[in-house]
Every structure is written in C-alpha cells, then in structure tokens.
Amino acid sequence: MAETSEGLTRRIARFVSQTRDADIPEFVYEHAKVALLDWYAVTIAGKDDPLVLKLTHLANQEGGNEQATLLGQGVKKTASQATLINGAASHALDYDDTSAYFLGHPSVTLFPSVLALAEWRGKKGKELLTAYIIGFRAGSALGSFAGLGHYLAGWHGTSTIGHLASASACARLLGLDETQTTHALGIAATQASGLKRVFGTMCKPFHAGKCSQAGLNSALLAAQGFTSAEDALEGPQGFFDVLGGDKNEEALATLGHTWDIEGLAQKYHASCHATHSPIEAACKIVNEKGLPTDQIKSITVRSSETALSAAHRLEATTGLEGKFSIPYCVANALLRGNTGMQAFTDEQVNDPEVQGFMKRISVEKDEKKLTLEADVEVETNAGEIFSAFSDILQEVPALDVKKVKLRAKFEDLVSPVLRDRKTEEIRDAILSLDTLEDIGVLFNA
C-alpha cells in the first residue's frame, strides 16, 4: 500500500483524539442536531418492533446495573444493553439517514452509543454532539477509503464501518488519548461483521445496535488499557486486507478539513434508501403527466448494482420484505401515496391490488450507475412512453428545508407515543442541545 495509508489506524486515532471543538464549524453542529432529531424520532417509532421486544426480553433475563435509558420504554438497562436495543429500534423501520461516504446509515451506529455513554457518565450536550461529529467524520473517511468494492463484496457497511465509527465517537466522549483510541479502533475492527444477505430480516437492524454496542465496549476496554494491534485497519490480515475494498487514498486527504455531514440524507419514505430514487422518479412521471394508474401498462426501473444489491427483493410477502422491494415500494407509492410506516405491514404488502400492480414493474441493472440513482420509464396502454431520473443522494435539501421537513417527521412519529407537550419539549431540547448542561430531558419521556 502507498505510504500515506501505512499509519491509517493511528491517523484516524489522531484525528479523533486531537481535533479541537473549535476546529468544527458551527454549521456542522446544526446538522448534527437535525440528525439527532431524526434519529430520536425513528427510535421512538421503532420501540415496539418485535425484534426490539426480543432484545429487551434478553436484557431482562441478563439483568445488570441501571445506567442508560431505553427510549420510550421508561426503564434503564446497562449502557451496553441500552445501546444495542436503542440501536436496533432506530433501524427497525429502515426510516433513518444515509451517507454515501459512510457506505450506509451513520446515525444508527453512532447516537445509540454516545447517548447511552453520555447519560451514564453525565456528559454535556455539546460533548455528545462533538463525539457524534467526530465519529461521523471518521466513519465517512473509512467508508470512502473502503469504497463500493467493500459494499458490493457483501458487507453491510453500516455494520462494518459502524463498528469503527462508534468506537471513534465513544473514544472521543471518554477523552481517550491517541494510543488508547488506536487500540479502541483495533478492538472494534476485530469484531466487525455484518452480511447483506440478511437484509429483509431482523438481523439488519440488529447490525446497527450490535456495531454501536461493540464500539462502546471497545472504547471502554481501551480506557482500561486493553490492547490491540496498532495497524489493525491497514496491516496484513487486518480489517481492509480481509474485508476488502477499493482502498481509496484520496478519501483521507480532507480528514480534518471537511465534514461531509451536509450530504447526510434523511428519509421521507419508510423503506430502504435504494427504493427512494425509483419512488421519486415514478411519482414525478405520474404526477406531471396526470396518469391514472389503470392506464399504466408497464414500468421499468434501471438502477445500479449497489442499489439492487440492497433493495434486491422482486417479490414481497411481509412488511419487512416490502422495505427492500423496488416493485412493492413503487406500486405502493403510486396506488396509495402513503410511503410512511403504515405502508409496510404484512396486510398492506399482501393487498391483491398492489401485488397485481407489482407484476407490471420490472427492475434492471444499469452498469453506468454507481450508487442510488435510478431511471424510470413508464409505458401507457396507449403506447406512450415517459421517463424520469432521480438521484436521492444528490437531492439532499438545504439545512433550513431539512429542519422544516424533519420537525414534521418528528412530530408525526413521536406525538402518538409521547403526546404533544412532551414531544415539543424534547424537540426543543434537541435543537438547543449544544447549550444544555444536563441532557436528562432526552430520557425523561
């Protein structure tokens, strides 16, 4: 490998441990607060998902000290258990954010561990946000270094890169030095895993909680002097040697100079992000042309190998499978217009009208496409053909627009659980988190 990557593990550790709060621009903190607003909402909404209840039952059997809160459940578990459960809850609905740099979903790997650790250790709001920002940037650098080769090999980047990002964030929050952080990264790297083969099952959201938990525990162990290889990422038979990837050296050049967070894409459909460009392009055609759905003969979606390796299900019979099915997501959007949580139940997926419409939708791989972009072509019964393009990762709203959209999403997901007054209290606390000495309001729901 080139000389610039020889000290990759320590290079990341130096960034994590030595970057000053003052080096982080104020707008980055604003993006982080908006990210937390979105993460908190989808976590509350996912708190009763069956996989979350199973993990909570396991934690009840294990017992342990009460250190950190299970959001929306009004109980405390160990920090490690809370990280696992809140992380799984936040990814259970697949309604969370995505970063192309990160190769997946950053916030579900980062906020579970830093919130649990901050609550347990009594950290301030700005300390929590700084840890998230540092972990996010470390993860985006490593995800960009890995490149699509890592993801297309079958690794779930949210999980593999998420182990390292969570360890980075927790090391920062604990105030670990460069050597301790190097070991934390190595401890996390040797645990990293997560297979895309399990998409559409309970294991995908389990990945989010598990990698966040592993990152927390890695930093806690490193703080005690637990050691690991100091070249665990770049060394022979290390993380990138074994798990593979493009090893893009240029991805590291801007570390400490740019932050990538302004490109973080939140979701406004409750399904795999690879389904969003097809949804947007199909809806654009139907809405602009005023096409009744009964006049549509066929729909062809052309997207990348990356997108189709994630949203790979051509058929769906459960709500979970529907989240990873482009034909279902497009059919549902065109027939019902509601792409929120209510669209992804077993009953909705098995609706005969939707299942019939799905048969008109075909999905093709376009070798020229790289990430989540999609072309959609609609042919009518009269033989007319209309087309549209969407690239959801390049259509991220500006920060002020994000705030408006995500405040509405927050209220929609949180109010039914916590009621209006508490919802407003927590929303306002999150949006002013960098000024809060006591973050207890986030947990007193």
C-alpha positions as CSV (number, residue, x, y, z in Angstrom):
1,M,0.0,0.0,0.0
2,A,1.0,3.6,-0.5
3,E,3.0,5.3,2.2
4,T,0.0,7.6,3.1
5,S,-2.0,4.6,4.3
6,E,0.7,2.9,6.4
7,G,-0.4,4.5,9.6
8,L,-4.1,4.5,8.8
9,T,-5.3,3.3,12.2
10,R,-3.1,5.8,14.1
11,R,-4.0,8.5,11.6
12,I,-7.7,8.1,12.4
13,A,-6.9,7.9,16.1
14,R,-5.0,11.2,15.9
15,F,-7.9,12.9,14.3
16,V,-10.4,11.5,16.9
17,S,-8.3,12.4,19.9
18,Q,-6.7,15.7,18.8
19,T,-9.3,17.6,16.8
20,R,-10.4,20.6,18.9
21,D,-14.1,21.6,19.3
22,A,-13.1,24.9,17.9
23,D,-12.0,23.2,14.7
24,I,-15.6,22.1,14.0
25,P,-17.6,24.8,12.2
26,E,-20.9,25.9,13.8
27,F,-23.0,24.7,10.8
28,V,-21.7,21.2,11.4
29,Y,-23.3,21.3,14.9
30,E,-26.5,22.4,13.4
31,H,-26.5,19.5,11.0
32,A,-25.8,17.1,14.0
33,K,-28.8,18.4,15.9
34,V,-31.0,17.8,13.0
35,A,-29.6,14.3,12.6
36,L,-30.4,13.6,16.3
37,L,-33.9,14.9,15.8
38,D,-34.5,12.4,13.0
39,W,-32.7,9.6,14.9
40,Y,-34.7,10.1,18.1
41,A,-38.0,10.1,16.1
42,V,-37.4,6.8,14.3
43,T,-36.1,5.2,17.5
44,I,-39.3,6.1,19.4
45,A,-41.4,4.9,16.5
46,G,-39.5,1.6,16.4
47,K,-39.5,0.9,20.1
48,D,-42.3,-1.8,19.9
49,D,-41.0,-3.6,16.9
50,P,-40.9,-7.4,17.5
51,L,-37.1,-7.6,17.3
52,V,-36.8,-4.8,19.8
53,L,-39.1,-6.6,22.2
54,K,-37.0,-9.8,21.8
55,L,-33.7,-7.9,22.6
56,T,-35.4,-6.3,25.6
57,H,-36.6,-9.6,26.9
58,L,-33.0,-10.9,26.6
59,A,-31.7,-7.9,28.6
60,N,-34.3,-8.6,31.2
61,Q,-33.1,-12.1,31.6
62,E,-29.5,-10.9,31.8
63,G,-30.1,-8.2,34.4
64,G,-27.4,-5.6,35.2
65,N,-26.9,-2.1,36.5
66,E,-29.3,0.6,35.5
67,Q,-27.1,3.0,33.6
68,A,-28.9,4.2,30.4
69,T,-32.5,4.6,29.2
70,L,-34.4,2.5,26.7
71,L,-36.0,5.4,24.8
72,G,-39.8,5.4,25.0
73,Q,-39.9,2.5,27.4
74,G,-39.3,4.3,30.7
75,V,-36.7,1.8,32.0
76,K,-32.9,1.7,32.3
77,K,-30.5,-1.1,31.5
78,T,-26.7,-1.3,31.3
79,A,-25.2,1.2,28.9
80,S,-24.2,-1.7,26.7
81,Q,-27.7,-3.2,26.6
82,A,-29.3,0.2,26.0
83,T,-27.0,0.8,23.1
84,L,-27.9,-2.5,21.5
85,I,-31.7,-2.1,22.0
86,N,-31.9,1.6,21.0
87,G,-29.7,1.0,18.0
88,A,-31.9,-1.9,16.8
89,A,-35.0,0.2,17.4
90,S,-33.6,3.1,15.4
91,H,-33.0,0.9,12.3
92,A,-36.0,-1.4,12.7
93,L,-38.2,0.7,10.4
94,D,-35.5,1.5,7.9
95,Y,-36.6,5.1,8.2
96,D,-33.2,6.5,9.2
97,D,-30.5,8.5,7.4
98,T,-27.9,7.5,4.8
99,S,-24.4,8.8,3.8
100,A,-22.8,7.6,0.6
101,Y,-19.4,8.4,2.2
102,F,-20.2,6.1,5.1
103,L,-21.4,3.3,2.9
104,G,-24.7,3.2,4.9
105,H,-26.6,4.6,7.8
106,P,-24.4,6.6,10.2
107,S,-26.7,7.9,12.9
108,V,-28.0,4.4,13.9
109,T,-24.4,3.3,14.6
110,L,-23.4,6.5,16.5
111,F,-26.2,8.0,18.5
112,P,-27.1,4.8,20.4
113,S,-23.6,4.5,22.0
114,V,-22.9,8.2,22.6
115,L,-26.3,8.8,24.1
116,A,-26.0,5.8,26.5
117,L,-22.4,6.8,27.4
118,A,-23.4,10.5,27.8
119,E,-26.3,9.6,30.1
120,W,-24.3,7.2,32.1
121,R,-21.2,9.4,32.6
122,G,-23.1,12.7,32.9
123,K,-21.8,14.5,29.7
124,K,-23.0,17.8,28.4
125,G,-25.0,18.3,25.2
126,K,-22.1,19.8,23.2
127,E,-19.8,17.0,24.2
128,L,-22.3,14.5,22.9
129,L,-22.7,16.3,19.6
130,T,-18.9,16.7,19.2
131,A,-18.5,12.9,19.7
132,Y,-21.1,12.2,17.1
133,I,-19.5,14.6,14.6
134,I,-16.0,13.1,15.1
135,G,-17.4,9.6,14.8
136,F,-19.3,10.5,11.7
137,R,-16.3,12.0,10.0
138,A,-14.0,9.1,11.0
139,G,-16.6,6.7,9.6
140,S,-17.1,8.6,6.4
141,A,-13.4,8.7,5.8
142,L,-13.1,5.0,6.3
143,G,-16.2,4.3,4.3
144,S,-14.8,6.3,1.4
145,F,-11.5,4.6,1.8
146,A,-13.2,1.2,1.5
147,G,-15.4,2.3,-1.4
148,L,-18.1,0.4,-3.2
149,G,-15.9,-2.6,-3.6
150,H,-16.3,-3.3,0.2
151,Y,-20.1,-3.0,0.0
152,L,-20.5,-5.0,-3.2
153,A,-18.5,-7.8,-1.7
154,G,-21.5,-8.4,0.5
155,W,-20.5,-6.5,3.7
156,H,-23.2,-4.3,5.2
157,G,-21.2,-1.0,5.5
158,T,-23.5,0.3,8.2
159,S,-22.2,-2.5,10.4
160,T,-18.6,-2.9,9.4
161,I,-17.8,0.8,9.2
162,G,-20.2,1.4,12.0
163,H,-18.0,-0.6,14.4
164,L,-15.2,1.8,13.8
165,A,-17.3,5.0,13.8
166,S,-18.9,4.1,17.1
167,A,-15.5,3.3,18.7
168,S,-14.2,6.6,17.5
169,A,-17.2,8.6,18.9
170,C,-17.0,6.8,22.2
171,A,-13.3,7.2,22.5
172,R,-13.8,10.9,21.9
173,L,-16.5,11.2,24.5
174,L,-14.3,9.4,27.0
175,G,-11.4,11.6,26.3
176,L,-9.0,8.8,25.3
177,D,-5.6,9.7,24.1
178,E,-4.2,8.7,20.7
179,T,-2.8,5.4,21.7
180,Q,-5.9,4.4,23.6
181,T,-8.0,5.4,20.6
182,T,-5.8,3.3,18.3
183,H,-6.4,0.3,20.5
184,A,-10.2,1.1,20.6
185,L,-10.2,1.0,16.8
186,G,-8.4,-2.3,16.8
187,I,-10.7,-3.8,19.3
188,A,-13.7,-2.7,17.2
189,A,-12.1,-3.8,13.9
190,T,-11.6,-7.4,15.1
191,Q,-15.3,-7.6,15.9
192,A,-16.6,-6.0,12.7
193,S,-19.0,-8.0,10.6
194,G,-22.5,-7.7,9.0
195,L,-23.8,-9.5,5.9
196,K,-26.1,-8.0,3.3
197,R,-27.5,-11.5,2.8
198,V,-29.7,-11.0,5.9
199,F,-31.5,-7.8,4.5
200,G,-35.2,-8.1,5.0
201,T,-34.9,-9.9,8.3
202,M,-34.5,-8.9,11.9
203,C,-30.7,-9.1,11.5
204,K,-30.3,-5.9,9.5
205,P,-31.5,-3.6,12.4
206,F,-29.6,-5.9,14.8
207,H,-26.5,-4.9,12.9
208,A,-27.0,-1.2,13.9
209,G,-27.4,-2.0,17.6
210,K,-24.6,-4.5,17.6
211,C,-22.0,-2.4,15.9
212,S,-22.8,0.6,18.2
213,Q,-22.6,-1.6,21.2
214,A,-19.3,-3.1,20.1
215,G,-17.9,0.4,19.5
216,L,-18.9,1.5,23.0
217,N,-17.4,-1.6,24.6
218,S,-14.2,-1.2,22.6
219,A,-13.7,2.3,23.9
220,L,-14.4,1.3,27.5
221,L,-11.9,-1.5,27.2
222,A,-9.3,0.7,25.7
223,A,-9.8,3.1,28.5
224,Q,-8.7,0.3,30.9
225,G,-5.5,-0.4,28.9
226,F,-6.9,-3.3,26.8
227,T,-4.7,-3.5,23.8
228,S,-4.9,-4.4,20.1
229,A,-2.7,-4.2,17.0
230,E,-1.8,-0.6,16.2
231,D,-2.2,-1.3,12.5
232,A,-5.5,-3.3,12.8
233,L,-7.0,-1.4,9.8
234,E,-4.2,-1.4,7.3
235,G,-1.9,-4.2,8.4
236,P,-1.5,-7.7,6.8
237,Q,-4.6,-9.7,7.5
238,G,-6.2,-6.6,9.1
239,F,-9.6,-5.0,8.5
240,F,-9.1,-3.8,4.9
241,D,-6.9,-6.7,3.9
242,V,-9.5,-9.3,4.9
243,L,-12.8,-7.4,4.3
244,G,-11.6,-5.8,1.2
245,G,-12.5,-2.6,-0.6
246,D,-11.1,-0.1,-3.1
247,K,-8.5,1.4,-0.6
248,N,-9.0,4.9,-2.0
249,E,-6.2,7.0,-0.6
250,E,-7.7,10.3,-1.8
251,A,-10.6,9.8,0.7
252,L,-8.3,10.6,3.6
253,A,-6.8,13.8,2.2
254,T,-9.6,16.1,3.5
255,L,-9.8,14.5,7.0
256,G,-9.9,17.3,9.5
257,H,-10.7,19.9,6.7
258,T,-14.2,18.9,5.5
259,W,-17.0,17.2,7.5
260,D,-19.3,15.5,4.9
261,I,-22.4,15.9,7.2
262,E,-24.1,18.4,4.9
263,G,-24.6,15.5,2.5
264,L,-26.3,13.3,5.1
265,A,-29.7,12.3,3.5
266,Q,-32.6,11.7,5.8
267,K,-35.5,9.5,4.6
268,Y,-39.0,10.6,3.8
269,H,-40.2,7.1,2.8
270,A,-40.0,4.3,5.4
271,S,-38.0,1.9,3.3
272,C,-34.5,1.0,2.1
273,H,-32.9,4.2,0.7
274,A,-32.2,2.3,-2.6
275,T,-36.0,2.4,-3.2
276,H,-36.3,6.2,-2.9
277,S,-35.0,7.3,-6.3
278,P,-37.3,4.8,-8.1
279,I,-40.2,6.1,-6.0
280,E,-39.4,9.7,-6.7
281,A,-38.9,9.2,-10.4
282,A,-42.1,7.2,-10.8
283,C,-44.2,9.7,-8.9
284,K,-42.7,12.5,-10.9
285,I,-43.9,11.0,-14.1
286,V,-47.4,10.1,-12.9
287,N,-47.9,13.5,-11.2
288,E,-46.6,15.6,-14.0
289,K,-48.4,13.7,-16.7
290,G,-51.6,13.2,-14.7
291,L,-51.5,9.5,-15.5
292,P,-54.2,7.3,-13.9
293,T,-52.6,4.1,-12.6
294,D,-55.1,2.0,-14.6
295,Q,-53.6,3.4,-17.8
296,I,-50.1,2.2,-17.0
297,K,-49.1,-0.9,-19.0
298,S,-45.6,-1.3,-17.6
299,I,-42.9,0.4,-15.5
300,T,-39.1,-0.2,-15.9
301,V,-36.7,0.8,-13.2
302,R,-33.0,1.0,-14.1
303,S,-30.6,1.4,-11.2
304,S,-27.1,0.5,-10.0
305,E,-25.7,-2.8,-8.8
306,T,-25.2,-1.1,-5.5
307,A,-28.8,-0.2,-5.2
308,L,-30.1,-3.5,-6.4
309,S,-27.8,-5.5,-4.1
310,A,-29.6,-3.8,-1.2
311,A,-33.2,-3.5,-2.5
312,H,-33.0,-6.9,-4.1
313,R,-36.4,-8.4,-3.5
314,L,-38.6,-8.5,-6.6
315,E,-41.4,-10.1,-4.6
316,A,-42.6,-9.4,-1.1
317,T,-45.0,-11.0,1.3
318,T,-44.1,-9.3,4.6
319,G,-43.7,-5.7,5.7
320,L,-40.0,-6.2,6.2
321,E,-39.6,-7.7,2.7
322,G,-41.6,-4.8,1.3
323,K,-39.0,-2.3,2.6
324,F,-36.4,-3.9,0.3
325,S,-38.6,-4.4,-2.8
326,I,-38.5,-1.7,-5.5
327,P,-41.6,-3.2,-7.2
328,Y,-43.6,-3.0,-4.0
329,C,-42.4,0.5,-3.0
330,V,-43.1,1.9,-6.4
331,A,-46.5,0.2,-6.6
332,N,-47.5,1.3,-3.1
333,A,-46.4,4.9,-3.8
334,L,-48.4,5.2,-7.0
335,L,-51.5,3.4,-5.7
336,R,-51.7,4.8,-2.2
337,G,-49.4,7.8,-1.9
338,N,-48.6,6.9,1.7
339,T,-45.0,5.7,2.0
340,G,-44.7,6.0,5.8
341,M,-44.7,3.3,8.4
342,Q,-48.3,2.3,7.7
343,A,-47.4,1.2,4.2
344,F,-45.1,-1.6,5.5
345,T,-47.3,-4.0,7.2
346,D,-47.9,-7.6,6.1
347,E,-51.5,-6.7,5.3
348,Q,-50.6,-3.8,3.1
349,V,-47.9,-5.7,1.3
350,N,-50.3,-8.6,0.5
351,D,-53.1,-6.4,-0.8
352,P,-54.1,-8.0,-4.1
353,E,-54.3,-4.7,-5.9
354,V,-50.7,-3.9,-5.0
355,Q,-49.5,-7.4,-5.7
356,G,-51.1,-7.3,-9.1
357,F,-49.6,-3.9,-10.0
358,M,-46.1,-5.1,-8.9
359,K,-46.3,-7.6,-11.9
360,R,-46.2,-4.6,-14.2
361,I,-42.9,-3.4,-12.7
362,S,-39.5,-4.7,-13.9
363,V,-36.1,-3.9,-12.5
364,E,-32.9,-3.8,-14.5
365,K,-29.2,-3.2,-13.6
366,D,-27.5,-0.3,-15.3
367,E,-23.8,-0.7,-15.4
368,K,-23.2,3.1,-15.8
369,K,-24.9,3.9,-12.5
370,L,-22.9,3.8,-9.2
371,T,-25.0,4.5,-6.1
372,L,-28.7,5.0,-5.6
373,E,-29.7,6.9,-8.7
374,A,-32.5,5.5,-11.0
375,D,-34.1,6.0,-14.3
376,V,-37.8,5.1,-14.5
377,E,-39.7,4.5,-17.8
378,V,-43.5,4.3,-17.8
379,E,-45.4,2.9,-20.8
380,T,-49.1,3.5,-21.1
381,N,-51.8,1.3,-22.5
382,A,-51.9,3.7,-25.5
383,G,-48.2,3.1,-26.2
384,E,-46.9,6.4,-24.9
385,I,-43.5,6.3,-23.1
386,F,-42.5,8.7,-20.4
387,S,-39.2,8.7,-18.4
388,A,-37.7,10.5,-15.4
389,F,-34.5,10.4,-13.4
390,S,-33.8,10.8,-9.7
391,D,-30.7,10.6,-7.5
392,I,-31.8,10.9,-3.9
393,L,-28.3,11.3,-2.6
394,Q,-27.7,14.3,-4.8
395,E,-31.1,15.9,-4.0
396,V,-30.5,16.4,-0.3
397,P,-32.4,19.5,0.9
398,A,-30.6,22.6,2.3
399,L,-30.4,22.7,6.1
400,D,-33.3,25.1,6.6
401,V,-35.5,22.9,4.5
402,K,-34.3,19.8,6.3
403,K,-35.3,21.4,9.6
404,V,-38.9,22.0,8.4
405,K,-39.3,18.6,7.0
406,L,-37.8,16.8,9.9
407,R,-39.7,18.7,12.5
408,A,-42.9,17.5,10.8
409,K,-41.5,13.9,10.7
410,F,-40.5,14.2,14.3
411,E,-44.0,15.3,15.4
412,D,-45.6,12.6,13.2
413,L,-43.6,9.8,14.7
414,V,-43.2,11.0,18.3
415,S,-46.5,12.6,19.2
416,P,-48.6,9.4,19.1
417,V,-46.2,7.9,21.7
418,L,-45.2,10.8,24.0
419,R,-48.1,13.3,23.4
420,D,-47.8,16.8,22.1
421,R,-46.3,18.6,25.2
422,K,-43.5,16.1,25.8
423,T,-42.8,15.9,22.0
424,E,-42.3,19.7,21.9
425,E,-40.2,19.7,25.0
426,I,-37.8,17.0,23.6
427,R,-37.8,18.6,20.1
428,D,-36.8,22.0,21.5
429,A,-34.1,20.4,23.8
430,I,-32.5,18.6,20.8
431,L,-32.5,21.7,18.7
432,S,-30.7,23.6,21.5
433,L,-28.6,20.6,22.7
434,D,-25.3,22.3,22.3
435,T,-26.3,24.8,25.1
436,L,-27.6,22.2,27.6
437,E,-25.5,21.3,30.6
438,D,-28.0,18.5,31.6
439,I,-29.3,16.2,28.8
440,G,-31.7,14.4,31.1
441,V,-34.7,15.8,29.3
442,L,-34.0,13.4,26.4
443,F,-34.5,10.4,28.6
444,N,-37.4,11.6,30.9
445,A,-40.1,10.6,28.4
